[in-house]
Amino acid sequence: MRRLLKTYIDRLLGDKSGNFATLTAIAFVPIIGAAATVLDLGSAYLEATKLQAALDSAALSAVRSYGEGLSEEETTKEARHAFFGNFAVPTSSVPLPEEEILSSFTLKLAHGALEDTATAAFGFYYKPMLLERLPFEISKRAVAARVPGIEACILALHPTKYRSFEVSGSANIDMTGCTITANSDDGQAIYVGGSGRLKAECLFAAGGISIDPNAVRLACDYPHEDSPRVPDPFKYKKLPSASPWTDLSGCGQNFVGGGAGNGNCNGTGRTPNGNNAGYVVTLKPGTYGSLELKGAIKLQSGSYIIDGGSLQLTSQSVVTGHEVTFFLLNGAKLVIHGGATFNISPSLTGDWAGFSIVAAHGNTEPAVINGNSSSSLTGIVYMPDTKEIQYSGNGATVGECIRLIAQEITLIGNSYFKMACDPELANMKINNPGAIRLVQ
């Protein structure tokens, strides 16, 4: 047998006519294998490139939506739509049920102190065309970040209103360091005219801006028209619920509306019916049908819920309340009359830290806030569906740490808005949209 095999090999090697063809065939085996590998890797690289581009699109979409106030669920839905709208798992991949393909797309969202981030990821097993027995995983991720823009002191939310932010009359407004933002796409979304004067960091409007350049001083190079809208930043915060109304009948009628005097006022002691020089009525947190403050009033710290009536500070009132938040529920109105003297600041702890006045969504009642030179209102006035806030500041040179959010905002008095006051606002901010970029 050995001899026969040796003879066969000797003949094969000695046959010069077939030797070259045989060696050539043997040499083609690794060449074909290398070519197949190149083709498979090239195809896999193409799929990986398409996957990365789709993830980039999804991450950018997500960080934009999340930073503009959408919930995690809504943001994930939009990001998934963006991803699968740009990428289809190749038919040559290892087949998976549709629900597993959908669940393979993951999105992680984070609100940070300095930036918002969105991380999108997806992976699948790619099955090569030629080397079918060697499937391998293709997995990518994309990270997008959004850095907050300049802080806003004013946010007018109405999408179409004519002059949704207006400085009127002889108002003199100093908002140095703060921006003013209007979501209206009207040609005069922001208006400063008449003899009004305004200083601000910058102006941003989804529509147009109508100002007298001689009456407006900006730190930025120019006002920004056609800017991205800023959605309601506090849309998903949960309001407290109303409880049984507090009885004010024991309070003096010259101090509190609805009072009769000579009784126990809100559990804080007997109250004289008439005026009594130097006497101050003390009220406790709770739910009130209405709260009309007419005299010297001290508000204890806590939440004051106005259930369907009105919160009024009359022209004769002198009101002090620290660590206080007013909640206007069920269409409650807000009226702070000219001549009222008040010193109100918000709590710096709890779910509504930094907020001084909050109106429920759906409350469209106009609001009036008038102060005098001895008044101070600190905190965020958040009335997202209120038709209009008409605000007249007190003109104090020390400035007020206040932020206003409503559908429309009109400034009619002299006031100075303080910019650097994070501690007074519990670090709550209203930011214009900042730059969005891919970081991974």
C-alpha positions as CSV (number, residue, x, y, z in Angstrom):
1,M,0.0,0.0,0.0
2,R,2.8,2.4,0.9
3,R,4.5,1.6,-2.4
4,L,1.4,2.3,-4.4
5,L,0.8,5.7,-2.6
6,K,4.4,6.7,-3.1
7,T,4.2,5.8,-6.8
8,Y,1.0,7.9,-7.2
9,I,2.5,11.0,-5.6
10,D,5.7,10.7,-7.6
11,R,3.6,10.6,-10.8
12,L,1.5,13.6,-9.7
13,L,4.6,15.7,-9.0
14,G,6.4,14.5,-12.1
15,D,3.5,15.4,-14.3
16,K,4.4,18.9,-15.4
17,S,1.2,19.5,-17.3
18,G,-1.1,19.3,-14.2
19,N,1.3,20.5,-11.6
20,F,0.7,24.2,-12.1
21,A,-3.1,23.9,-12.2
22,T,-3.1,21.9,-8.9
23,L,-0.9,24.4,-7.1
24,T,-2.9,27.3,-8.5
25,A,-6.1,25.7,-7.2
26,I,-4.6,25.1,-3.8
27,A,-3.4,28.7,-3.7
28,F,-6.8,30.1,-4.5
29,V,-8.3,28.7,-1.3
30,P,-6.8,31.3,1.1
31,I,-7.3,34.0,-1.5
32,I,-11.1,33.2,-1.7
33,G,-11.3,33.0,2.0
34,A,-9.6,36.4,2.4
35,A,-11.9,37.9,-0.2
36,A,-14.9,36.6,1.6
37,T,-13.7,38.0,4.9
38,V,-13.1,41.4,3.3
39,L,-16.6,41.4,1.9
40,D,-18.2,40.3,5.1
41,L,-16.2,42.9,7.2
42,G,-17.0,45.6,4.7
43,S,-20.7,44.8,4.9
44,A,-20.6,44.6,8.7
45,Y,-18.8,48.0,8.8
46,L,-21.5,49.5,6.6
47,E,-24.2,48.2,8.9
48,A,-22.3,49.5,12.0
49,T,-22.0,52.9,10.4
50,K,-25.8,53.0,9.6
51,L,-26.5,51.9,13.2
52,Q,-24.3,54.6,14.7
53,A,-25.9,57.3,12.6
54,A,-29.4,56.2,13.7
55,L,-28.3,56.2,17.3
56,D,-26.9,59.6,17.0
57,S,-30.2,60.9,15.6
58,A,-32.1,59.2,18.4
59,A,-29.8,60.6,21.2
60,L,-30.0,64.1,19.8
61,S,-33.8,63.9,19.5
62,A,-34.1,62.6,23.1
63,V,-31.9,65.2,24.8
64,R,-33.8,67.9,23.0
65,S,-37.2,66.6,23.9
66,Y,-36.3,65.7,27.5
67,G,-34.6,69.1,28.1
68,E,-37.8,70.8,26.8
69,G,-40.0,69.2,29.3
70,L,-41.3,65.9,27.9
71,S,-41.6,63.0,30.2
72,E,-39.3,60.0,30.0
73,E,-42.0,57.9,28.4
74,E,-42.7,60.5,25.8
75,T,-39.1,61.1,25.1
76,T,-38.3,57.4,24.8
77,K,-41.2,57.0,22.3
78,E,-39.9,59.9,20.2
79,A,-36.3,58.5,20.3
80,R,-37.4,55.0,19.3
81,H,-39.3,56.5,16.4
82,A,-36.2,58.5,15.3
83,F,-34.0,55.4,15.6
84,F,-36.2,52.9,13.7
85,G,-37.0,55.5,11.2
86,N,-33.3,55.6,10.2
87,F,-32.3,52.0,10.8
88,A,-33.6,48.6,9.8
89,V,-32.0,45.4,11.2
90,P,-30.5,43.7,8.1
91,T,-32.3,40.6,6.9
92,S,-29.0,38.7,7.0
93,S,-28.8,39.1,10.9
94,V,-29.8,36.4,13.3
95,P,-33.6,36.5,13.2
96,L,-35.4,37.8,16.3
97,P,-39.1,38.4,17.1
98,E,-40.2,42.0,16.6
99,E,-40.7,42.7,20.3
100,E,-37.1,41.6,21.0
101,I,-35.8,43.9,18.3
102,L,-37.8,46.8,19.8
103,S,-36.6,46.1,23.3
104,S,-33.0,45.9,22.2
105,F,-33.1,49.7,21.8
106,T,-32.4,51.3,25.1
107,L,-32.4,54.9,26.2
108,K,-31.1,56.4,29.4
109,L,-31.9,60.0,30.4
110,A,-30.4,62.2,33.0
111,H,-31.0,65.7,34.3
112,G,-27.7,67.0,35.6
113,A,-26.6,70.1,37.4
114,L,-24.7,71.3,34.4
115,E,-26.2,69.4,31.5
116,D,-28.9,67.0,30.4
117,T,-27.8,63.8,28.7
118,A,-29.3,61.0,26.6
119,T,-27.6,57.7,26.0
120,A,-29.0,55.5,23.2
121,A,-27.8,52.0,22.5
122,F,-28.6,49.0,20.3
123,G,-27.0,45.7,19.4
124,F,-27.8,42.7,17.2
125,Y,-26.0,39.6,15.9
126,Y,-24.8,40.1,12.3
127,K,-24.7,37.0,10.1
128,P,-22.0,37.2,7.4
129,M,-23.0,36.5,3.8
130,L,-20.2,34.1,3.1
131,L,-19.0,32.9,6.6
132,E,-22.5,32.0,7.7
133,R,-21.4,29.9,10.6
134,L,-19.6,32.8,12.3
135,P,-22.3,35.4,13.4
136,F,-20.9,38.2,15.6
137,E,-22.4,41.1,17.6
138,I,-22.6,44.6,16.3
139,S,-23.3,47.0,19.2
140,K,-23.1,50.8,19.3
141,R,-24.2,53.6,21.5
142,A,-24.5,57.4,21.2
143,V,-24.4,60.0,24.0
144,A,-25.8,63.5,23.4
145,A,-25.7,66.4,25.9
146,R,-27.5,69.7,26.2
147,V,-25.9,72.5,28.1
148,P,-28.5,74.9,29.6
149,G,-28.6,78.3,28.0
150,I,-28.7,81.7,29.6
151,E,-31.1,82.0,32.6
152,A,-34.5,83.7,32.0
153,C,-36.3,85.9,34.4
154,I,-39.4,86.1,32.2
155,L,-41.1,83.3,30.3
156,A,-44.2,84.1,28.3
157,L,-45.7,80.7,27.2
158,H,-48.5,81.7,24.7
159,P,-47.6,80.3,21.2
160,T,-49.3,82.9,19.1
161,K,-50.2,86.0,21.2
162,Y,-49.6,89.5,20.0
163,R,-47.2,91.2,22.4
164,S,-47.1,88.2,24.8
165,F,-44.4,90.2,26.6
166,E,-44.8,93.9,26.8
167,V,-43.2,96.8,28.6
168,S,-45.8,99.6,28.6
169,G,-46.4,103.0,29.9
170,S,-43.4,104.7,31.5
171,A,-42.1,101.4,33.0
172,N,-38.4,101.3,33.7
173,I,-37.2,97.7,34.0
174,D,-33.7,96.6,34.9
175,M,-33.1,92.9,34.3
176,T,-29.4,93.0,34.0
177,G,-28.0,89.5,33.6
178,C,-31.5,87.9,32.9
179,T,-33.1,87.1,29.6
180,I,-36.7,87.5,28.5
181,T,-38.2,84.7,26.5
182,A,-41.5,84.6,24.5
183,N,-42.8,81.5,22.8
184,S,-45.2,83.5,20.6
185,D,-44.6,83.3,16.8
186,D,-46.3,86.7,16.3
187,G,-44.4,89.4,14.6
188,Q,-44.5,91.4,17.9
189,A,-44.0,88.6,20.4
190,I,-41.9,91.0,22.5
191,Y,-42.7,94.7,22.5
192,V,-41.1,97.6,24.3
193,G,-42.5,101.0,23.3
194,G,-43.9,104.3,24.4
195,S,-41.7,105.8,27.1
196,G,-40.8,102.4,28.6
197,R,-37.2,101.4,29.2
198,L,-35.7,98.0,29.5
199,K,-32.2,96.6,30.4
200,A,-31.7,92.9,30.0
201,E,-29.1,90.3,29.1
202,C,-30.9,89.4,25.9
203,L,-34.3,88.8,24.2
204,F,-35.5,85.6,22.7
205,A,-38.7,85.1,20.8
206,A,-40.2,82.4,18.6
207,G,-41.6,85.2,16.4
208,G,-40.6,88.8,16.0
209,I,-39.3,91.5,18.4
210,S,-40.5,95.1,18.2
211,I,-38.4,97.5,20.3
212,D,-37.1,101.0,20.2
213,P,-33.3,100.6,20.1
214,N,-32.9,103.8,22.1
215,A,-35.2,102.4,24.9
216,V,-33.6,99.0,25.2
217,R,-30.1,98.1,26.3
218,L,-28.9,94.5,25.8
219,A,-25.7,92.8,26.8
220,C,-26.0,90.4,23.8
221,D,-25.2,91.6,20.3
222,Y,-28.8,91.6,19.1
223,P,-32.2,90.2,20.1
224,H,-32.9,86.7,18.8
225,E,-36.0,86.2,16.7
226,D,-37.2,82.8,15.4
227,S,-35.7,81.1,18.5
228,P,-36.7,77.7,19.7
229,R,-39.6,77.7,22.1
230,V,-39.1,77.0,25.8
231,P,-41.7,74.6,27.1
232,D,-43.2,74.8,30.5
233,P,-40.3,73.8,32.7
234,F,-42.4,72.7,35.7
235,K,-45.3,71.1,33.8
236,Y,-45.1,67.8,35.6
237,K,-44.8,69.1,39.2
238,K,-47.7,67.8,41.3
239,L,-49.9,70.3,43.1
240,P,-51.2,69.8,46.7
241,S,-54.9,69.0,47.2
242,A,-57.4,71.2,48.9
243,S,-58.7,70.2,52.3
244,P,-61.7,71.6,54.3
245,W,-61.7,75.4,54.4
246,T,-60.3,77.2,57.4
247,D,-62.9,79.2,59.3
248,L,-62.0,82.9,59.5
249,S,-65.1,84.1,61.3
250,G,-63.2,84.7,64.5
251,C,-60.8,87.1,62.8
252,G,-61.3,90.9,62.9
253,Q,-63.3,92.2,59.9
254,N,-60.8,95.0,59.4
255,F,-58.0,92.5,59.2
256,V,-59.4,89.6,57.1
257,G,-62.3,89.4,54.7
258,G,-65.1,87.3,56.2
259,G,-64.0,88.0,59.7
260,A,-66.3,89.2,62.5
261,G,-63.8,89.6,65.3
262,N,-63.7,88.9,69.0
263,G,-63.1,85.2,68.4
264,N,-60.4,82.6,67.9
265,C,-58.8,83.5,64.6
266,N,-57.6,80.4,62.8
267,G,-56.4,79.0,66.1
268,T,-53.9,81.7,66.8
269,G,-55.8,83.7,69.5
270,R,-58.6,86.2,70.0
271,T,-58.7,89.0,67.5
272,P,-60.2,92.5,68.0
273,N,-63.1,93.3,65.7
274,G,-62.1,96.9,64.9
275,N,-58.8,98.5,64.3
276,N,-56.3,98.2,67.0
277,A,-53.0,100.0,66.6
278,G,-50.0,97.7,66.6
279,Y,-52.1,94.5,66.5
280,V,-51.1,91.8,64.0
281,V,-53.3,88.9,63.0
282,T,-51.5,85.6,62.7
283,L,-52.7,83.1,60.1
284,K,-51.7,79.4,59.8
285,P,-51.2,77.4,56.6
286,G,-54.2,75.6,55.3
287,T,-57.0,75.7,52.7
288,Y,-59.0,78.9,52.4
289,G,-62.1,79.5,50.2
290,S,-60.8,83.0,49.8
291,L,-58.1,85.0,51.5
292,E,-58.6,88.7,51.6
293,L,-56.0,90.4,53.7
294,K,-56.9,93.9,54.8
295,G,-54.8,94.8,57.8
296,A,-51.5,93.8,59.5
297,I,-51.1,90.1,58.9
298,K,-48.3,87.7,59.7
299,L,-48.4,84.4,57.8
300,Q,-46.8,81.4,59.5
301,S,-44.5,79.2,57.3
302,G,-46.2,76.7,55.0
303,S,-48.6,76.3,52.1
304,Y,-51.7,78.5,51.7
305,I,-54.2,76.9,49.3
306,I,-56.9,79.2,47.8
307,D,-59.7,77.0,46.7
308,G,-61.8,78.7,44.0
309,G,-62.1,82.1,45.5
310,S,-59.4,84.8,45.5
311,L,-56.2,85.8,47.1
312,Q,-56.3,89.6,47.7
313,L,-54.0,92.0,49.4
314,T,-55.9,95.3,49.7
315,S,-54.3,98.7,49.5
316,Q,-54.3,99.0,53.4
317,S,-52.8,95.6,54.0
318,V,-49.3,95.0,55.6
319,V,-48.4,91.4,55.1
320,T,-45.4,89.4,56.1
321,G,-44.7,85.8,55.3
322,H,-41.5,83.9,55.1
323,E,-41.1,80.3,53.8
324,V,-44.6,80.7,52.3
325,T,-46.2,79.4,49.1
326,F,-49.6,80.3,47.8
327,F,-51.4,77.8,45.6
328,L,-54.4,79.0,43.5
329,L,-56.7,76.0,42.8
330,N,-60.0,75.7,40.9
331,G,-59.9,79.0,39.2
332,A,-58.8,81.1,42.2
333,K,-57.8,84.7,41.4
334,L,-54.8,86.8,42.4
335,V,-55.1,90.5,43.0
336,I,-52.4,92.5,44.9
337,H,-53.6,96.1,44.9
338,G,-51.5,99.2,44.6
339,G,-50.6,100.5,48.1
340,A,-50.4,97.0,49.6
341,T,-47.2,96.5,51.6
342,F,-45.9,93.0,51.7
343,N,-42.7,91.0,52.4
344,I,-43.1,87.5,51.1
345,S,-40.5,84.9,50.4
346,P,-40.8,81.1,49.5
347,S,-39.8,78.0,51.4
348,L,-36.5,76.6,50.3
349,T,-37.4,73.0,51.0
350,G,-40.0,70.6,49.7
351,D,-41.5,69.9,46.3
352,W,-42.2,73.5,45.6
353,A,-39.0,75.0,47.1
354,G,-38.4,78.5,45.6
355,F,-42.0,79.1,44.5
356,S,-44.0,81.9,46.1
357,I,-47.2,81.8,44.0
358,V,-48.4,78.9,42.0
359,A,-51.6,78.6,39.9
360,A,-53.0,75.3,38.7
361,H,-53.0,74.3,35.1
362,G,-56.3,75.4,33.5
363,N,-56.5,78.5,35.7
364,T,-56.7,81.3,33.1
365,E,-57.8,84.1,35.4
366,P,-55.6,87.3,34.9
367,A,-53.4,88.2,37.8
368,V,-52.4,91.7,39.1
369,I,-49.3,92.3,41.3
370,N,-48.7,95.8,42.4
371,G,-46.0,96.7,44.9
372,N,-44.8,99.8,46.6
373,S,-41.4,101.0,47.6
374,S,-41.6,99.1,50.9
375,S,-42.7,95.8,49.4
376,S,-40.8,92.7,48.4
377,L,-41.8,89.6,46.6
378,T,-39.2,86.9,46.3
379,G,-39.5,83.6,44.4
380,I,-41.0,82.1,41.3
381,V,-44.5,83.2,40.3
382,Y,-45.7,80.2,38.3
383,M,-49.1,80.7,36.6
384,P,-48.7,78.7,33.4
385,D,-52.2,79.1,32.0
386,T,-53.0,82.5,33.4
387,K,-54.1,84.8,30.6
388,E,-51.9,87.6,31.8
389,I,-49.8,88.7,34.7
390,Q,-49.7,92.4,35.0
391,Y,-46.7,93.2,37.2
392,S,-45.7,96.5,38.7
393,G,-42.5,96.3,40.7
394,N,-41.5,98.5,43.6
395,G,-38.6,100.3,42.1
396,A,-36.3,99.3,45.0
397,T,-32.6,99.7,44.2
398,V,-31.7,96.5,45.9
399,G,-33.8,94.5,43.4
400,E,-36.1,91.6,43.7
401,C,-35.3,88.0,43.2
402,I,-38.4,87.1,41.2
403,R,-39.2,85.0,38.1
404,L,-42.5,85.2,36.2
405,I,-44.1,82.5,34.1
406,A,-47.5,82.9,32.4
407,Q,-49.2,83.0,29.0
408,E,-48.7,86.7,28.8
409,I,-46.7,89.1,30.9
410,T,-47.0,92.9,31.0
411,L,-44.6,95.1,33.1
412,I,-46.0,98.5,33.9
413,G,-44.0,99.8,36.8
414,N,-40.4,100.5,37.8
415,S,-38.6,97.4,38.9
416,Y,-35.2,95.8,39.2
417,F,-34.9,92.1,38.8
418,K,-32.0,90.5,40.7
419,M,-30.1,87.9,38.7
420,A,-27.7,86.2,41.1
421,C,-30.1,84.8,43.7
422,D,-29.9,81.0,43.5
423,P,-30.2,80.6,47.3
424,E,-33.5,82.6,47.3
425,L,-34.9,80.4,44.5
426,A,-33.6,77.0,45.9
427,N,-31.5,76.7,42.8
428,M,-34.6,76.5,40.5
429,K,-33.9,78.0,37.1
430,I,-35.7,78.8,33.9
431,N,-33.2,78.4,31.0
432,N,-33.3,79.1,27.4
433,P,-32.3,76.2,25.1
434,G,-28.6,75.7,25.1
435,A,-26.3,74.0,22.6
436,I,-26.9,70.3,21.9
437,R,-24.0,68.1,20.9
438,L,-22.8,64.5,20.6
439,V,-20.2,63.7,23.2
440,Q,-19.8,60.0,22.3
